[in-house]
Amino acid sequence: MCNLCIKHTLNDADKTTVDEEKERSPVSEPVQTKIFPYGSQTPLPTVGKFDSEVRYKDKQLTTTFFLLEGSGGCLFSYHTALGIELIYIVRDGL
């Protein structure tokens, strides 16, 4: 199980976490997309990408995850977290 952090543009999972889930590990496909951390000129080491179903309580959706080298954890995009109602946007005074 991944600890989650919400970030803005994409979903990613680290290879170490995915490899630990051997019986449920997704098959990744190669990817040419370069992913850059905010303010960096150096891309993250991308291994591939895979589609996965994401569920939270009674909400679910299928989304793409980019698989990164290392053990940095799993990150949900803003849109994924919002789509499964893991987060809510509250606007006060608008």
Secondary structure, DSSP 8 states (H G I E B T S, - for coil): ---EEEESS-EEEEHHHHHHTGGG----B--------TT-SS---EEEEEEEEEEETTEEEEEEEEEESSS--EEEEHHHHHHTTSS-------
